[in-house]
Amino acid sequence: MNFCVYILHSIKLNRYYIGFTSDFDTRLDFHLNSDVQRKFTHKANDWTT
């Protein structure tokens, strides 16, 4: 199984989030979906890769 490491950046927070996953598209949707309870990435809605 292949995994990828990704970095998200929020200008609003001036913060980075580093994660890894085997399904990047699904994981990115999870981070950007405001209906999902997220512990860190819910603090902003301007995350970019």
VOLODREN-61115 format. One record per residue: x, y, z of N, C-alpha, C, O, CB in turn. Coordinates in pm, 1 decimal. Glycine has a CB too. Layout:
N
atom nxx X nyy Y nzz Z caxx X cayy Y cazz Z cxx X cyy Y czz Z oxx X oyy Y ozz Z cbxx X cbyy Y cbzz Z
...
***
This chain:
49
atom nxx 84.3 nyy -117.2 nzz 0.0 caxx 0.0 cayy 0.0 cazz 0.0 cxx 89.3 cyy 124.3 czz 0.0 oxx 186.7 oyy 131.3 ozz 75.0 cbxx -96.2 cbyy -0.6 cbzz 122.0
atom nxx 55.8 nyy 221.4 nzz -83.9 caxx 131.3 cayy 346.4 cazz -92.3 cxx 69.5 cyy 452.8 czz -2.9 oxx -52.5 oyy 461.5 ozz 11.0 cbxx 137.2 cbyy 396.2 cbzz -237.1
atom nxx 154.3 nyy 531.8 nzz 56.0 caxx 111.7 cayy 644.4 cazz 138.3 cxx 175.7 cyy 771.0 czz 85.5 oxx 279.5 oyy 766.2 ozz 19.5 cbxx 148.4 cbyy 622.3 cbzz 287.0
atom nxx 114.3 nyy 883.2 nzz 114.3 caxx 176.5 cayy 1011.1 cazz 80.9 cxx 172.8 cyy 1101.0 czz 203.6 oxx 83.3 oyy 1091.2 ozz 287.6 cbxx 105.0 cbyy 1078.8 cbzz -39.6
atom nxx 270.7 nyy 1187.6 nzz 211.6 caxx 277.5 cayy 1289.8 cazz 315.4 cxx 233.4 cyy 1419.6 czz 251.0 oxx 271.9 oyy 1449.0 ozz 137.8 cbxx 422.1 cbyy 1301.7 cbzz 377.8
atom nxx 152.9 nyy 1498.1 nzz 322.1 caxx 104.6 cayy 1623.8 cazz 266.5 cxx 117.2 cyy 1733.9 czz 370.7 oxx 120.8 oyy 1708.1 ozz 491.0 cbxx -41.6 cbyy 1610.4 cbzz 218.9
atom nxx 123.8 nyy 1856.2 nzz 322.1 caxx 131.6 cayy 1973.3 cazz 408.8 cxx 21.4 cyy 2069.4 czz 367.7 oxx 11.6 oyy 2107.4 ozz 251.1 cbxx 272.1 cbyy 2041.8 cbzz 400.7
atom nxx -61.1 nyy 2108.2 nzz 463.3 caxx -163.7 cayy 2209.4 cazz 441.2 cxx -116.9 cyy 2338.9 czz 506.7 oxx -50.6 oyy 2336.8 ozz 610.4 cbxx -302.5 cbyy 2163.6 cbzz 498.1
atom nxx -152.2 nyy 2451.8 nzz 445.1 caxx -115.4 cayy 2581.6 cazz 501.4 cxx -238.6 cyy 2669.5 czz 511.6 oxx -320.5 oyy 2673.6 ozz 419.7 cbxx -6.9 cbyy 2650.3 cbzz 415.8
atom nxx -251.8 nyy 2739.2 nzz 622.3 caxx -358.7 cayy 2836.1 cazz 643.3 cxx -296.8 cyy 2974.6 czz 657.5 oxx -218.0 oyy 2999.3 ozz 748.8 cbxx -443.9 cbyy 2799.9 cbzz 768.6
atom nxx -333.0 nyy 3064.4 nzz 566.9 caxx -286.9 cayy 3203.0 cazz 577.9 cxx -352.0 cyy 3268.9 czz 699.1 oxx -287.6 oyy 3344.6 ozz 771.7 cbxx -319.1 cbyy 3282.7 cbzz 448.4
atom nxx -479.6 nyy 3239.8 nzz 720.2 caxx -554.5 cayy 3299.0 cazz 831.9 cxx -485.9 cyy 3273.3 czz 965.9 oxx -471.9 oyy 3363.9 ozz 1048.1 cbxx -697.2 cbyy 3243.5 cbzz 835.5
atom nxx -443.5 nyy 3149.2 nzz 986.7 caxx -379.5 cayy 3111.7 cazz 1112.8 cxx -227.6 cyy 3122.8 czz 1108.9 oxx -161.4 oyy 3119.2 ozz 1212.7 cbxx -418.0 cbyy 2971.3 cbzz 1149.1
atom nxx -172.7 nyy 3136.3 nzz 987.3 caxx -28.2 cayy 3130.5 cazz 966.7 cxx 28.0 cyy 3001.8 czz 1028.4 oxx 127.2 oyy 3003.1 ozz 1101.2 cbxx 41.0 cbyy 3255.4 cbzz 1028.1
atom nxx -39.2 nyy 2891.2 nzz 996.4 caxx -2.9 cayy 2759.6 cazz 1050.1 cxx 6.5 cyy 2656.5 czz 938.4 oxx -52.9 oyy 2671.1 ozz 831.6 cbxx -105.3 cbyy 2713.9 cbzz 1155.6
atom nxx 83.1 nyy 2552.3 nzz 966.9 caxx 94.5 cayy 2438.1 cazz 877.6 cxx 38.6 cyy 2315.1 czz 947.6 oxx 45.6 oyy 2302.8 ozz 1069.9 cbxx 241.9 cbyy 2415.3 cbzz 834.5
atom nxx -16.9 nyy 2224.7 nzz 868.3 caxx -63.0 cayy 2095.4 cazz 918.3 cxx 3.3 cyy 1989.8 czz 831.4 oxx -8.7 oyy 1994.3 ozz 709.0 cbxx -221.4 cbyy 2083.0 cbzz 915.4
atom nxx 72.2 nyy 1895.8 nzz 892.2 caxx 138.5 cayy 1787.7 cazz 819.3 cxx 65.7 cyy 1658.5 czz 850.7 oxx 39.5 oyy 1627.1 ozz 966.9 cbxx 290.4 cbyy 1777.4 cbzz 856.7
atom nxx 33.2 nyy 1583.9 nzz 746.2 caxx -36.4 cayy 1457.5 cazz 764.3 cxx 10.4 cyy 1354.3 czz 664.2 oxx 91.6 oyy 1383.8 ozz 576.5 cbxx -186.0 cbyy 1477.1 cbzz 752.4
atom nxx -41.0 nyy 1233.5 nzz 677.3 caxx -12.1 cayy 1128.4 cazz 580.1 cxx -136.7 cyy 1044.8 czz 561.0 oxx -220.7 oyy 1035.0 ozz 650.5 cbxx 107.4 cbyy 1040.1 cbzz 625.5
atom nxx -148.2 nyy 984.7 nzz 444.1 caxx -267.1 cayy 907.0 cazz 412.0 cxx -239.1 cyy 815.3 czz 294.0 oxx -142.8 oyy 834.8 ozz 219.9 cbxx -386.1 cbyy 999.5 cbzz 381.3
atom nxx -323.2 nyy 716.9 nzz 278.1 caxx -316.8 cayy 631.5 cazz 159.3 cxx -418.9 cyy 675.8 czz 55.0 oxx -418.7 oyy 625.0 ozz -57.1 cbxx -340.4 cbyy 484.3 cbzz 197.5
atom nxx -506.4 nyy 770.2 nzz 90.8 caxx -608.7 cayy 820.8 cazz -2.0 cxx -616.7 cyy 972.7 czz 12.1 oxx -698.4 oyy 1024.7 ozz 88.2 cbxx -748.9 cbyy 754.7 cbzz 25.7
atom nxx -531.7 nyy 1042.5 nzz -61.5 caxx -517.5 cayy 1186.8 cazz -44.4 cxx -646.6 cyy 1262.7 czz -73.2 oxx -682.8 oyy 1352.3 ozz 3.1 cbxx -407.8 cbyy 1238.3 cbzz -133.9
atom nxx -716.3 nyy 1229.8 nzz -180.1 caxx -837.9 cayy 1303.5 cazz -216.7 cxx -943.7 cyy 1296.3 czz -106.8 oxx -1005.2 oyy 1397.3 ozz -72.6 cbxx -895.5 cbyy 1248.8 cbzz -347.3
atom nxx -964.4 nyy 1177.7 nzz -52.1 caxx -1062.1 cayy 1160.9 cazz 55.2 cxx -1018.1 cyy 1235.3 czz 180.6 oxx -1099.3 oyy 1299.0 ozz 247.6 cbxx -1082.6 cbyy 1012.3 cbzz 86.4
atom nxx -890.1 nyy 1226.8 nzz 211.5 caxx -838.7 cayy 1293.5 cazz 331.6 cxx -849.2 cyy 1445.5 czz 318.8 oxx -884.1 oyy 1513.3 ozz 415.4 cbxx -692.4 cbyy 1252.8 cbzz 357.0
atom nxx -819.4 nyy 1499.4 nzz 200.7 caxx -830.5 cayy 1643.8 cazz 180.3 cxx -975.7 cyy 1688.2 czz 194.0 oxx -1003.3 oyy 1791.7 ozz 254.7 cbxx -775.1 cbyy 1683.6 cbzz 42.1
atom nxx -1068.0 nyy 1611.6 nzz 138.4 caxx -1210.7 cayy 1642.4 cazz 155.2 cxx -1248.2 cyy 1644.5 czz 303.1 oxx -1325.3 oyy 1729.9 ozz 346.9 cbxx -1297.9 cbyy 1539.5 cbzz 79.8
atom nxx -1194.0 nyy 1551.0 nzz 379.2 caxx -1219.8 cayy 1546.0 cazz 523.3 cxx -1174.9 cyy 1675.6 czz 591.2 oxx -1248.0 oyy 1731.9 ozz 672.7 cbxx -1147.8 cbyy 1425.1 cbzz 586.5
atom nxx -1054.7 nyy 1722.6 nzz 557.7 caxx -1002.1 cayy 1844.7 cazz 618.9 cxx -1083.5 cyy 1967.4 czz 580.0 oxx -1100.8 oyy 2058.5 ozz 661.0 cbxx -856.8 cbyy 1864.9 cbzz 579.1
atom nxx -1133.3 nyy 1970.6 nzz 457.6 caxx -1202.8 cayy 2089.1 cazz 407.7 cxx -1352.7 cyy 2087.4 czz 434.8 oxx -1419.6 oyy 2188.7 ozz 414.7 cbxx -1179.3 cbyy 2102.7 cbzz 260.5
atom nxx -1406.6 nyy 1974.7 nzz 479.8 caxx -1549.8 cayy 1960.4 cazz 503.4 cxx -1585.8 cyy 2015.9 czz 641.2 oxx -1539.8 oyy 1964.6 ozz 743.2 cbxx -1592.6 cbyy 1812.2 cbzz 491.6
atom nxx -1666.9 nyy 2119.3 nzz 643.7 caxx -1702.2 cayy 2182.6 cazz 771.1 cxx -1802.1 cyy 2100.7 czz 852.8 oxx -1825.8 oyy 2131.7 ozz 969.6 cbxx -1759.2 cbyy 2320.2 cbzz 745.4
atom nxx -1860.7 nyy 1997.5 nzz 793.7 caxx -1957.4 cayy 1914.3 cazz 865.6 cxx -1890.8 cyy 1806.5 czz 950.6 oxx -1956.9 oyy 1741.7 ozz 1031.8 cbxx -2052.3 cbyy 1849.6 cbzz 767.6
atom nxx -1761.7 nyy 1787.2 nzz 932.4 caxx -1688.4 cayy 1681.9 cazz 1002.3 cxx -1617.3 cyy 1743.3 czz 1122.8 oxx -1560.3 oyy 1851.9 ozz 1112.7 cbxx -1586.3 cbyy 1611.2 cbzz 907.1
atom nxx -1620.6 nyy 1673.9 nzz 1236.4 caxx -1549.6 cayy 1720.7 cazz 1355.5 cxx -1399.9 cyy 1698.7 czz 1335.8 oxx -1354.4 oyy 1584.9 ozz 1324.0 cbxx -1600.1 cbyy 1647.0 cbzz 1483.7
atom nxx -1324.4 nyy 1806.3 nzz 1332.4 caxx -1179.4 cayy 1799.6 cazz 1316.4 cxx -1115.8 cyy 1872.1 czz 1434.0 oxx -1165.9 oyy 1976.4 ozz 1476.1 cbxx -1133.6 cbyy 1861.7 cbzz 1179.9
atom nxx -1008.6 nyy 1820.3 nzz 1486.6 caxx -948.2 cayy 1880.6 cazz 1605.6 cxx -861.9 cyy 2001.6 czz 1573.1 oxx -860.0 oyy 2097.4 ozz 1650.4 cbxx -865.3 cbyy 1778.2 cbzz 1678.5
atom nxx -791.5 nyy 2000.2 nzz 1462.9 caxx -700.0 cayy 2110.9 cazz 1432.3 cxx -745.0 cyy 2192.5 czz 1312.2 oxx -749.1 oyy 2315.4 ozz 1319.1 cbxx -560.8 cbyy 2057.7 cbzz 1407.4
atom nxx -778.4 nyy 2126.5 nzz 1203.1 caxx -805.7 cayy 2200.6 cazz 1079.7 cxx -940.2 cyy 2271.1 czz 1079.5 oxx -969.1 oyy 2346.2 ozz 986.3 cbxx -799.2 cbyy 2107.7 cbzz 962.8
atom nxx -1023.0 nyy 2249.7 nzz 1180.4 caxx -1150.8 cayy 2321.9 cazz 1186.8 cxx -1131.3 cyy 2469.5 czz 1221.6 oxx -1224.2 oyy 2549.1 ozz 1207.5 cbxx -1243.1 cbyy 2256.4 cbzz 1289.7
atom nxx -1013.5 nyy 2505.9 nzz 1266.2 caxx -987.5 cayy 2643.1 cazz 1309.3 cxx -980.8 cyy 2742.2 czz 1193.7 oxx -984.7 oyy 2863.3 ozz 1215.6 cbxx -859.1 cbyy 2648.2 cbzz 1386.5
atom nxx -970.8 nyy 2691.9 nzz 1070.8 caxx -964.4 cayy 2779.9 cazz 953.5 cxx -1031.0 cyy 2710.3 czz 836.1 oxx -1048.2 oyy 2588.4 ozz 836.0 cbxx -817.0 cbyy 2817.6 cbzz 918.9
atom nxx -1068.1 nyy 2789.0 nzz 736.3 caxx -1129.5 cayy 2730.4 cazz 616.7 cxx -1053.5 cyy 2769.1 czz 490.4 oxx -1108.0 oyy 2761.0 ozz 380.3 cbxx -1275.6 cbyy 2774.4 cbzz 605.0
atom nxx -929.2 nyy 2810.7 nzz 505.3 caxx -850.2 cayy 2852.7 cazz 389.6 cxx -728.0 cyy 2763.7 czz 365.5 oxx -626.1 oyy 2810.1 ozz 314.1 cbxx -805.6 cbyy 2996.0 cbzz 407.8
atom nxx -738.5 nyy 2637.0 nzz 402.6 caxx -625.7 cayy 2545.3 cazz 388.2 cxx -592.4 cyy 2520.9 czz 241.4 oxx -681.4 oyy 2496.6 ozz 159.9 cbxx -656.0 cbyy 2412.8 cbzz 457.6
atom nxx -464.1 nyy 2527.6 nzz 208.4 caxx -416.2 cayy 2495.5 cazz 74.0 cxx -301.6 cyy 2396.1 czz 85.9 oxx -235.8 oyy 2388.0 ozz 189.6 cbxx -370.8 cbyy 2624.2 cbzz -2.6
atom nxx -278.4 nyy 2321.2 nzz -19.9 caxx -168.0 cayy 2224.4 cazz -19.4 cxx -43.4 cyy 2287.3 czz -76.0 oxx 60.6 oyy 2222.0 ozz -84.0 cbxx -204.3 cbyy 2098.6 cbzz -99.2
***
